[in-house]
């Protein structure tokens, strides 16, 4: 026997109740009831957005205080997550937020302290507004854009367009300098890597057999310090690689 979708049966009186679709329910509502539904949807969505924003601000402010010692400049830099302890936190699997989420929350919290300097009610700016605004430095240009965004009740998509326009006008000036800086950095790093490589002679076990105890202990202590420093550098370069991979402006 083939299964067929039929009407539901009322178990109490055996009356068959026809299946009512959502559209029929909506059409049977009065204008007042439809408005109540519309208001309820708006209220719930706004409340949920507000809850997420408040949580993001609390988390960001906590990280800003604990891991950056309230250093706003370092917190909003591209290498904000270069500290080994914070990088380790981001890699903890029991945290429901990833590294990028936490980075945005720190930047939003730092930006919030900048926004508080403006005598302007920014309560209508949602999380996405604030996230997009972190793309710009905390300066006069951002201040003017925030005022424009609030007064014109700018949707997030329009705000993103304005931010990209600002970035595009600034990128032309910075591009040549950035190209030179990066090429110079690559050259310096290549030279540095060659200089810090361990000499082949230090890989021979017999070299250490006649070392004085003080010399051996000094080398062990220094090697541990170098390893810690290299681990911190590895974390920084991992952040750099991740930033390059996640760069929204990079070509596909």
C-alpha positions in Angstrom: 0.0 0.0 0.0 1.3 3.4 -0.9 1.5 6.1 1.7 -0.7 9.1 1.1 -0.8 12.3 3.0 -4.4 12.7 4.2 -6.3 14.9 6.7 -5.5 14.6 10.4 -8.0 12.6 12.5 -9.3 14.0 15.8 -8.8 11.2 18.3 -11.6 12.3 20.5 -14.6 12.4 18.1 -13.1 10.8 15.0 -13.7 14.0 13.0 -11.3 14.5 10.1 -9.6 17.9 10.3 -8.3 19.2 7.0 -4.6 20.2 7.0 -4.3 24.0 7.1 -1.3 25.6 5.4 0.5 28.7 6.7 -0.9 31.0 4.0 -4.5 30.2 5.0 -3.7 31.0 8.6 -2.1 34.3 7.7 -5.0 35.3 5.4 -7.5 34.6 8.2 -5.9 37.1 10.5 -7.2 40.6 11.1 -5.2 43.7 10.3 -4.5 44.2 14.0 -3.3 40.6 14.4 -1.0 40.9 11.4 0.5 44.1 12.8 1.0 42.4 16.2 2.9 39.6 14.4 5.0 42.1 12.5 5.8 44.0 15.6 6.7 40.8 17.5 9.1 39.6 14.7 10.8 43.0 14.8 11.0 43.0 18.5 12.5 39.5 18.7 15.0 40.1 15.9 16.1 43.4 17.5 16.4 41.8 20.9 18.5 38.9 19.6 20.8 41.4 17.7 21.1 43.4 20.9 22.0 40.4 22.9 24.7 39.4 20.5 26.1 43.0 20.4 26.1 43.2 24.2 27.9 39.8 24.5 30.4 40.8 21.8 31.2 44.1 23.6 31.6 42.3 27.0 33.9 39.6 25.5 35.9 42.2 23.5 36.3 44.5 26.5 37.4 41.6 28.7 40.1 40.5 26.2 41.1 44.1 25.7 41.7 44.5 29.4 43.2 41.1 30.2 45.4 40.4 27.1 46.2 44.0 25.9 46.3 45.9 29.1 43.9 48.4 27.6 46.4 49.3 24.8 44.0 50.3 22.1 46.6 50.9 19.5 48.0 47.4 19.8 44.5 45.9 20.0 43.3 47.3 16.7 46.6 46.6 14.8 46.7 43.8 12.2 49.0 41.8 14.5 46.7 42.2 17.5 46.7 38.5 18.2 50.5 38.0 18.1 50.8 37.2 21.9 51.4 33.5 22.5 48.9 33.3 25.3 46.1 34.9 23.3 46.9 32.7 20.2 46.7 29.7 22.5 43.3 30.8 23.7 42.0 31.1 20.1 43.1 27.5 19.5 41.1 26.1 22.4 38.5 23.8 20.9 36.0 24.3 23.8 35.5 27.9 22.8 32.4 28.4 20.5 34.0 31.4 18.8 36.8 31.2 16.3 39.9 33.5 16.1 38.3 35.8 13.6 35.2 36.4 15.8 37.4 37.2 18.8 39.5 39.5 16.8 36.5 41.5 15.7 35.2 41.6 19.2 38.4 43.1 20.5 38.5 45.7 17.7 34.8 46.6 18.3 35.4 47.0 22.0 38.4 49.3 21.3 36.4 51.2 18.8 33.5 51.6 21.3 35.8 53.5 23.6 36.6 55.8 20.7 32.8 56.2 19.9 32.1 57.2 23.4 34.1 60.4 22.8 31.4 61.4 20.3 28.4 63.2 21.8 26.1 61.1 19.7 23.5 58.3 20.3 24.9 55.3 18.5 22.5 52.7 20.0 20.9 52.1 16.6 24.3 50.8 15.2 24.1 47.0 15.3 26.9 44.5 15.5 27.4 44.5 11.7 27.6 48.3 11.5 30.3 48.2 14.2 32.2 45.3 12.6 32.4 47.1 9.3 33.5 50.3 10.9 36.6 48.5 12.4 38.0 48.4 8.9 38.8 52.1 9.3 41.2 53.7 11.8 39.8 55.6 14.7 40.2 59.1 13.3 38.2 62.0 12.1 37.1 60.2 8.9 35.5 57.5 11.0 33.9 60.0 13.3 32.3 61.8 10.4 31.1 58.5 8.9 29.6 57.4 12.2 27.6 60.6 12.4 26.5 60.2 8.8 25.5 56.6 9.5 23.4 57.5 12.5 21.7 60.6 11.2 20.8 59.0 7.9 19.9 55.6 9.5 22.2 54.0 7.0 21.7 50.3 6.2 24.7 48.1 6.7 25.1 47.4 2.9 25.2 51.2 2.3 27.8 51.6 5.1 30.0 49.0 3.5 29.8 50.8 0.2 30.9 54.0 1.8 33.8 52.3 3.7 35.0 50.7 0.5 35.0 54.1 -1.2 37.1 55.5 1.6 39.5 52.6 1.5 39.8 52.8 -2.3 40.8 56.5 -2.1 43.4 55.8 0.6 44.7 52.7 -1.1 46.0 54.5 -4.1 48.3 56.6 -1.9 49.5 53.7 0.2 49.9 51.1 -2.5 53.4 52.1 -3.6 54.7 52.5 -0.1 53.2 49.2 0.9 54.8 47.4 -2.1 58.2 48.7 -1.2 57.8 48.0 2.5 56.8 44.3 1.9 59.5 43.7 -0.6 62.1 45.1 1.8 60.7 43.0 4.6 61.0 39.8 2.5 64.6 40.6 1.7 65.5 41.3 5.3 63.8 38.1 6.5 65.6 36.0 4.0 68.9 37.4 5.2 68.0 37.0 8.8 67.0 33.3 8.3 70.4 32.6 6.8 72.2 34.2 9.7 70.3 32.5 12.6 70.6 29.0 11.1 72.5 26.6 13.4 76.1 25.9 12.1 76.7 22.4 10.9 79.5 22.0 13.5 77.0 22.3 16.3 75.2 19.1 15.1 78.3 17.0 16.0 77.8 15.3 19.4 81.5 15.1 20.1 81.7 18.9 20.1 79.9 19.0 23.5 81.8 16.2 25.3 84.5 18.5 26.5 82.4 21.5 27.4 82.7 23.0 30.9 79.5 22.7 32.9 78.9 26.4 33.0 79.2 26.7 29.2 76.8 23.8 28.7 74.3 25.3 31.2 74.6 28.7 29.5 73.9 27.2 26.1 70.9 25.2 27.4 69.5 28.3 29.0 69.9 30.4 25.9 68.5 27.6 23.7 65.3 27.6 25.8 65.0 31.3 25.5 65.5 31.1 21.7 62.9 28.4 21.4 60.4 30.6 23.3 61.2 33.5 21.1 60.8 31.4 18.0 57.5 30.1 19.2 56.3 33.6 19.6 57.6 34.5 16.1 55.9 31.4 14.7 52.6 32.6 16.2 53.1 36.0 14.6 53.8 34.5 11.2 50.8 32.2 11.5 48.6 35.3 12.2 50.2 37.0 9.1 49.4 33.9 7.0 45.9 33.7 8.2 45.3 37.4 7.7 46.5 37.1 4.1 44.3 34.1 3.4 41.2 35.8 5.0 41.8 39.2 3.4 38.5 40.2 1.9 40.2 42.4 -0.7 42.4 39.6 -2.1 41.6 38.1 -5.5 39.8 34.7 -5.5 
